[in-house]
């Protein structure tokens, strides 16, 4: 799915997004919403932008409300070898965010209950790592890619879940490495708001291995 812009006011954008989101996209989005609902970190900070809004009276105004900028934040997750790798740009995620997400998404009403023969309680929080390297301007999915390469786990088929569509530069890098993701938009990051993860390009041998074990 591609959009010419981040069409947050377009009903079709949200409808298609909801219909096409993967399970990993939903986990990433839930972590983001949990972080914001707790009012921690950037979510509890002051506004960096004065966002134009229409008041109930019809008058135009600019509101300095950090929450109006939540669409600028992003969380990404990848599940590789039964371990969750989680990253964000602009946000400082906490263990509490992951634990609350795990309990909310995966815990049955009765903790001894199984869904389809699988107990999901503790499925995320029992084996995860928050990746912090890369700074605010390295996009969340790029932080994960860079870290997986550092630990030698970028030579397998990977599906990344992201809380919002990927930017064109992230899309190109993910495509180069044949990483599966759900959606992207075509708005190029401005200025220095994108940092190259410097993961290079996969070798032919790596792509052959991926194709064999896809």
Beta strands, then each sheet from edge to edge (+ up, - down):
strand 1: 2-3
strand 2: 51-54
strand 3: 60-63
strand 4: 74-80
strand 5: 83-89
strand 6: 128-131
strand 7: 160-162
strand 8: 184-185
sheet 1: 1+ 8+
sheet 2: 2+ 3-
sheet 3: 6+ 5+ 4- 7+
end
